[in-house]
Amino acid sequence: YILSIDSDKTNEIDDALSCTKLDNGNFILGVHIASVLGYFSYESEIVQNAFNRVHSIYFHNKKLEENNIVPIFPKEFAFYKGSLIEGQDRLTRSYMFEIDNDGEVVNKYFLKTIINNNKQTTYDKVNQIIEKGSSDPKLEETVNNLLEVTNILNKKNKIDELYEIVKEKSIDTSNLKVKQEGSEQIVYQSMLLTGKEVAKFFKSNNYPCLYRVHYVDEKTNKEIERIINSVSSEVNNNEKDKIYNLINSLYPKSMYDIKGPHEGLNLDSYCHCTSCLRRSPDILVEHALEVCYDKKPTNSDLNKLQEEILSKKDLINEKNDLIDWFVKDVNKTLYLRKR
């Protein structure tokens, strides 16, 4: 039984989850990701154009109405043909993990699959199921299994406290939110586990990969903590938003690189691979899996992949910064016009 969990305004349904409990007490967690390379070859014009767009752009202003999303693919594909719409067969990459009660992954597979999403649901609806149950027994069982394995993973994965604060206050909808409870925590832990385990595969085999890298700056952290501690409980919400925007601008940004840890997540290696409809780095990791996981790569394959990752890395990082500036500028302009 497979379900997707998104906000009620999400157009690109790019991930879905399944979870069953085995007789030995372990869980089989399935993280099913909409596959771009199942439909198009990596060298195709539509995929290479997506790299030039880097990631879908989301604006946070109601004045834009239906034009608040600029996807990296044509909407016909991103919103419909490739999206994991309920009741429709879709090409996916399914990341299957057997997880024990200590949160250890004792078995894993990264498979090319065809799935059919049984239930397209939202964060709020899943939270209601957690609290009150459901008339659909398979849906309720799957949600409860997901919640149980999430609680296990949550105890095991300890991220940097300041990183958690900064990411929770961020309004960047292109990246996964850090949350501490309910349905959002289910999605967060599932995607975190996938990025961690896929990165571990590449690093342990010394295969090329585009990693998501983040370094903690202790001096900056101390200054940010000082700012947070100085915030009075009497400060109004508008002033708090300004303070958290300042904190977000000071905090070291993550970037893409061919090596390095993600210190904010407290991981030796991590990669983005769960949003191929929305982020081009995820497509590059999907391509790396086709080269290195789906078959035994030759030295020539690995050298070519390494060159491809190096050629894309700087473009992605540079355009990410430009997109961040652009979105902030547009939102600021619309806010001033509204006033």
Backbone torsions as a table, in degrees:
resi	resn	phi	psi	omega
1	TYR	NA	124.4	-174.2
2	ILE	-118.7	136.4	177.2
3	LEU	-137.0	152.4	173.4
4	SER	-111.8	145.6	-179.3
5	ILE	-127.7	116.8	-178.9
6	ASP	-144.7	175.5	171.0
7	SER	-72.4	162.8	-176.1
8	ASP	-72.5	-8.3	179.2
9	LYS	-106.8	6.2	-177.5
10	THR	-70.4	131.9	176.9
11	ASN	-98.7	-38.8	-177.6
12	GLU	-93.7	96.1	178.2
13	ILE	-84.4	92.7	-170.7
14	ASP	-106.3	-1.9	176.9
15	ASP	-145.2	149.6	176.9
16	ALA	-144.6	160.9	-172.8
17	LEU	-129.8	150.9	169.5
18	SER	-139.4	154.3	179.6
19	CYS	-159.2	122.4	176.7
20	THR	-125.4	153.7	179.1
21	LYS	-105.2	130.2	-178.8
22	LEU	-86.5	166.1	179.6
23	ASP	-63.2	-27.7	-179.9
24	ASN	-82.4	2.8	179.0
25	GLY	93.0	-12.1	177.1
26	ASN	-75.6	165.0	178.3
27	PHE	-114.3	146.6	167.9
28	ILE	-106.6	105.4	178.2
29	LEU	-96.3	124.0	175.4
30	GLY	-109.1	124.4	176.3
31	VAL	-112.7	108.6	-170.5
32	HIS	-105.6	116.0	-172.3
33	ILE	-112.3	129.1	176.9
34	ALA	-53.7	125.4	-176.2
35	SER	-94.2	124.1	173.5
36	VAL	-80.3	-41.4	-175.6
37	LEU	-78.1	-4.4	169.0
38	GLY	-72.7	-26.7	-176.8
39	TYR	-101.7	-34.4	-176.0
40	PHE	-130.2	146.5	175.8
41	SER	-72.6	154.5	-178.0
42	TYR	-59.4	-35.7	-176.9
43	GLU	-80.5	-5.8	-174.7
44	SER	-63.5	155.3	-178.0
45	GLU	-63.1	-36.9	-177.1
46	ILE	-67.0	-36.3	178.3
47	VAL	-73.0	-44.4	-179.8
48	GLN	-65.2	-33.1	175.3
49	ASN	-66.6	-34.6	176.8
50	ALA	-62.6	-35.7	177.2
51	PHE	-64.4	-35.5	177.8
52	ASN	-68.5	-27.2	177.6
53	ARG	-86.2	-20.1	175.2
54	VAL	70.8	-66.6	176.1
55	HIS	-151.8	157.0	178.6
56	SER	-59.5	144.2	-177.6
57	ILE	-105.9	132.8	-179.0
58	TYR	-121.6	126.1	175.6
59	PHE	-100.1	152.5	-174.5
60	HIS	-116.0	55.6	-178.5
61	ASN	-145.5	126.2	-175.9
62	LYS	-67.4	-19.0	-179.3
63	LYS	-63.8	-25.3	-179.1
64	LEU	-79.1	-16.7	178.5
65	GLU	47.7	-118.2	-173.6
66	GLU	-73.9	-12.5	-178.0
67	ASN	-96.4	24.2	-177.1
68	ASN	-85.9	2.8	177.7
69	ILE	-128.0	131.4	171.0
70	VAL	-117.6	98.1	-175.6
71	PRO	-76.8	162.3	177.9
72	ILE	-83.7	-14.1	175.3
73	PHE	-118.6	159.5	173.0
74	PRO	-54.3	142.4	-175.4
75	LYS	-58.4	-32.3	179.8
76	GLU	-58.2	-35.1	177.5
77	PHE	-87.4	-49.7	-174.1
78	ALA	-63.6	-38.2	-175.1
79	PHE	-94.6	-20.8	-171.4
80	TYR	-128.8	-71.7	-171.7
81	LYS	-62.5	-36.4	-179.3
82	GLY	-99.3	-14.7	-176.1
83	SER	-75.6	144.1	-175.1
84	LEU	-80.8	66.7	-177.9
85	ILE	-73.0	140.6	-178.2
86	GLU	-55.1	132.6	174.8
87	GLY	80.5	5.2	-177.5
88	GLN	-115.6	134.5	174.0
89	ASP	-67.6	133.4	-179.3
90	ARG	-139.5	147.4	176.2
91	LEU	-79.9	131.5	-174.8
92	THR	-142.4	167.8	164.1
93	ARG	-111.7	118.6	-177.5
94	SER	-103.5	121.8	178.0
95	TYR	-98.5	110.8	-173.8
96	MET	-107.2	124.5	-177.1
97	PHE	-124.8	128.9	167.5
98	GLU	-94.3	122.1	-172.2
99	ILE	-122.0	129.3	179.1
100	ASP	-88.2	-178.6	-174.2
101	ASN	-74.6	-6.2	173.6
102	ASP	-96.9	1.5	-179.7
103	GLY	83.6	11.4	178.7
104	GLU	-85.3	138.2	174.3
105	VAL	-84.7	110.0	-175.9
106	VAL	-95.8	-11.6	176.8
107	ASN	-160.8	147.2	179.8
108	LYS	-155.6	149.6	176.1
109	TYR	-141.9	143.2	176.9
110	PHE	-117.3	94.0	-166.2
111	LEU	-108.8	143.1	167.1
112	LYS	-75.9	127.0	-172.8
113	THR	-139.9	167.4	164.4
114	ILE	-117.7	123.6	179.0
115	ILE	-119.6	163.8	173.4
116	ASN	-130.3	112.6	-176.7
117	ASN	-67.3	114.1	-179.4
118	ASN	-70.4	-33.5	-174.9
119	LYS	-149.3	118.5	175.3
120	GLN	-94.7	110.5	-172.8
121	THR	-131.3	-177.8	-175.2
122	THR	-123.9	167.1	177.6
123	TYR	-57.6	-45.3	-177.5
124	ASP	-64.4	-41.7	-178.8
125	LYS	-67.3	-37.9	178.0
126	VAL	-67.8	-38.1	176.3
127	ASN	-62.5	-36.0	176.5
128	GLN	-65.9	-38.3	177.6
129	ILE	-64.9	-41.0	178.3
130	ILE	-59.7	-39.9	-176.2
131	GLU	-82.0	-40.3	-168.7
132	LYS	-121.2	-6.4	-177.5
133	GLY	84.6	-174.8	-177.7
134	SER	-145.7	154.1	175.6
135	SER	-75.8	-13.1	177.3
136	ASP	-97.0	105.3	-174.5
137	PRO	-62.5	-36.7	-179.8
138	LYS	-68.8	-38.9	177.3
139	LEU	-64.4	-47.2	-179.6
140	GLU	-62.5	-42.5	179.4
141	GLU	-62.4	-43.1	-179.4
142	THR	-65.3	-44.1	178.5
143	VAL	-61.5	-43.7	179.9
144	ASN	-64.9	-39.2	176.1
145	ASN	-63.9	-42.8	178.3
146	LEU	-61.9	-41.6	179.8
147	LEU	-65.5	-40.2	-179.1
148	GLU	-64.8	-46.0	-179.7
149	VAL	-70.6	-31.1	176.4
150	THR	-63.9	-43.2	178.6
151	ASN	-62.3	-36.3	176.9
152	ILE	-65.8	-46.8	-179.2
153	LEU	-67.2	-34.2	-178.9
154	ASN	-64.6	-34.9	177.8
155	LYS	-70.8	-29.3	-176.1
156	LYS	-84.3	-37.3	-174.3
157	ASN	-92.0	110.2	179.7
158	LYS	-110.4	111.9	-178.1
159	ILE	-100.5	164.3	179.4
160	ASP	-60.4	129.6	-173.5
161	GLU	-61.8	-41.6	-179.7
162	LEU	-69.0	-38.2	175.9
163	TYR	-58.5	-40.9	179.4
164	GLU	-61.9	-43.4	-179.7
165	ILE	-64.2	-46.6	-177.6
166	VAL	-63.9	-45.1	-177.6
167	LYS	-69.2	-34.3	179.9
168	GLU	-67.5	-32.3	-179.1
169	LYS	-86.5	-10.8	-178.2
170	SER	-68.0	148.0	176.8
171	ILE	-106.2	14.1	-178.7
172	ASP	-77.4	101.1	-176.5
173	THR	-77.9	-4.8	177.1
174	SER	-78.7	-13.6	-179.7
175	ASN	-116.5	154.8	-177.0
176	LEU	-69.2	134.4	179.2
177	LYS	-79.3	146.9	174.2
178	VAL	-94.2	113.4	-179.5
179	LYS	-129.6	164.6	-172.9
180	GLN	-113.8	1.0	-175.6
181	GLU	-154.1	160.0	168.7
182	GLY	61.5	-147.4	-172.0
183	SER	-63.7	-38.7	179.7
184	GLU	-65.1	-34.5	177.0
185	GLN	-68.8	-35.1	176.0
186	ILE	-59.3	-50.1	-179.5
187	VAL	-65.0	-44.7	-178.0
188	TYR	-58.9	-49.9	-177.4
189	GLN	-67.1	-34.5	179.1
190	SER	-66.3	-44.5	-179.6
191	MET	-71.9	-37.6	177.2
192	LEU	-60.9	-45.7	178.9
193	LEU	-60.6	-42.7	-178.5
194	THR	-63.4	-48.9	178.9
195	GLY	-61.4	-36.5	179.4
196	LYS	-68.6	-46.8	-175.9
197	GLU	-71.6	-36.3	177.1
198	VAL	-66.2	-43.9	177.5
199	ALA	-61.8	-38.5	179.1
200	LYS	-62.8	-37.7	178.2
201	PHE	-60.5	-47.8	-178.3
202	PHE	-67.3	-43.5	-177.0
203	LYS	-67.3	-42.4	-177.5
204	SER	-67.5	-26.4	178.7
205	ASN	-97.2	0.3	-177.9
206	ASN	57.6	38.6	176.3
207	TYR	-94.5	151.0	177.7
208	PRO	-65.2	141.8	177.4
209	CYS	-155.4	152.8	172.0
210	LEU	-93.3	107.2	-177.2
211	TYR	-92.9	152.8	170.1
212	ARG	-92.8	117.1	-169.5
213	VAL	-117.3	140.9	179.3
214	HIS	-149.4	132.5	178.7
215	TYR	-117.1	136.5	178.7
216	VAL	-89.5	127.0	177.3
217	ASP	-100.4	107.0	-174.0
218	GLU	-61.3	-37.6	-179.8
219	LYS	-63.6	-45.5	178.7
220	THR	-65.4	-40.5	179.2
221	ASN	-58.1	-42.5	-179.5
222	LYS	-64.2	-39.1	178.7
223	GLU	-66.5	-41.3	179.1
224	ILE	-65.7	-42.1	178.0
225	GLU	-62.0	-37.0	177.1
226	ARG	-62.7	-42.0	179.3
227	ILE	-64.0	-45.1	-179.8
228	ILE	-60.8	-45.1	-178.0
229	ASN	-67.6	-23.0	-178.8
230	SER	-84.8	-9.2	-178.7
231	VAL	-73.4	120.8	-179.7
232	SER	-79.5	148.6	176.2
233	SER	-65.6	-15.5	-179.2
234	GLU	-86.7	-8.1	179.8
235	VAL	-66.8	133.9	-178.6
236	ASN	-72.5	165.9	-174.2
237	ASN	-62.3	-35.7	180.0
238	ASN	-63.2	-42.7	178.5
239	GLU	-68.1	-37.1	177.7
240	LYS	-62.9	-40.1	178.3
241	ASP	-61.1	-41.6	178.6
242	LYS	-63.2	-40.1	-179.9
243	ILE	-65.5	-43.4	-179.5
244	TYR	-70.4	-29.4	173.1
245	ASN	-65.5	-38.3	176.5
246	LEU	-64.9	-44.6	178.9
247	ILE	-60.0	-43.8	-179.4
248	ASN	-62.4	-36.2	180.0
249	SER	-72.9	-28.3	179.9
250	LEU	-81.5	-31.1	-172.2
251	TYR	-70.3	136.9	-179.8
252	PRO	-56.2	133.5	-178.7
253	LYS	-84.7	150.1	170.9
254	SER	-76.1	158.1	178.5
255	MET	-149.0	174.1	178.6
256	TYR	-104.3	136.7	-179.5
257	ASP	-154.6	170.7	-177.9
258	ILE	-85.3	-6.4	175.3
259	LYS	-163.3	164.5	177.2
260	GLY	126.9	156.5	180.0
261	PRO	-86.3	170.7	167.4
262	HIS	-115.2	92.0	-173.2
263	GLU	-70.0	-29.0	177.2
264	GLY	-62.6	-38.1	177.8
265	LEU	-89.7	-2.1	-179.9
266	ASN	61.4	44.0	-178.3
267	LEU	-125.3	142.6	176.5
268	ASP	-67.9	-29.8	177.8
269	SER	-155.8	150.4	-177.6
270	TYR	-159.0	147.9	176.9
271	CYS	-143.4	159.4	173.7
272	HIS	-92.0	122.9	-178.8
273	CYS	-148.9	9.7	-171.0
274	THR	-111.8	8.9	-177.9
275	SER	-142.9	59.8	-176.7
276	CYS	-65.9	-25.3	177.6
277	LEU	-74.1	-18.6	-172.4
278	ARG	-117.1	-24.2	-174.5
279	ARG	-131.7	127.9	179.9
280	SER	-69.5	-31.4	175.9
281	PRO	-57.2	-33.6	178.7
282	ASP	-66.0	-34.5	177.2
283	ILE	-66.5	-38.5	179.3
284	LEU	-64.7	-38.0	176.5
285	VAL	-69.3	-38.0	175.4
286	GLU	-60.8	-40.8	176.5
287	HIS	-62.8	-41.7	178.7
288	ALA	-62.4	-35.5	176.4
289	LEU	-67.1	-39.0	176.6
290	GLU	-60.9	-37.2	-178.4
291	VAL	-77.1	-42.7	-168.2
292	CYS	-105.1	-24.6	-176.6
293	TYR	-103.7	-42.5	-175.6
294	ASP	-72.2	-17.8	178.2
295	LYS	-149.5	171.6	176.4
296	LYS	-85.7	112.6	-174.4
297	PRO	-75.6	145.7	172.7
298	THR	-88.0	167.8	176.4
299	ASN	-59.7	-36.2	177.6
300	SER	-64.2	-41.5	177.1
301	ASP	-60.2	-45.1	-177.2
302	LEU	-67.5	-40.0	178.8
303	ASN	-65.1	-41.6	179.2
304	LYS	-65.1	-41.1	178.8
305	LEU	-64.8	-43.4	178.5
306	GLN	-58.7	-44.2	179.0
307	GLU	-63.3	-39.3	179.9
308	GLU	-65.7	-42.4	179.0
309	ILE	-64.2	-44.0	179.1
310	LEU	-62.9	-37.2	-179.1
311	SER	-70.5	-27.1	-177.8
312	LYS	-92.8	-26.2	-170.5
313	LYS	-57.1	-54.2	-175.9
314	ASP	-66.4	-37.7	177.2
315	LEU	-59.0	-46.9	-178.5
316	ILE	-63.2	-47.1	-179.3
317	ASN	-62.6	-43.5	-178.8
318	GLU	-64.2	-45.7	-177.6
319	LYS	-73.6	-27.9	173.7
320	ASN	-58.4	-46.0	179.5
321	ASP	-62.8	-41.2	179.5
322	LEU	-65.4	-40.2	179.3
323	ILE	-64.8	-42.8	178.4
324	ASP	-58.7	-44.9	179.3
325	TRP	-63.3	-44.3	-177.7
326	PHE	-61.2	-47.1	-178.6
327	VAL	-63.0	-44.2	178.8
328	LYS	-62.1	-39.8	-179.0
329	ASP	-67.1	-43.1	179.2
330	VAL	-64.1	-46.5	-179.7
331	ASN	-62.9	-39.2	178.2
332	LYS	-64.7	-43.4	179.5
333	THR	-61.4	-45.6	179.9
334	LEU	-65.2	-36.1	178.0
335	TYR	-64.4	-43.3	-179.1
336	LEU	-67.0	-37.9	177.1
337	ARG	-63.5	-37.9	-179.3
338	LYS	-63.8	-37.7	-179.8
339	ARG	-71.3	NA	NA
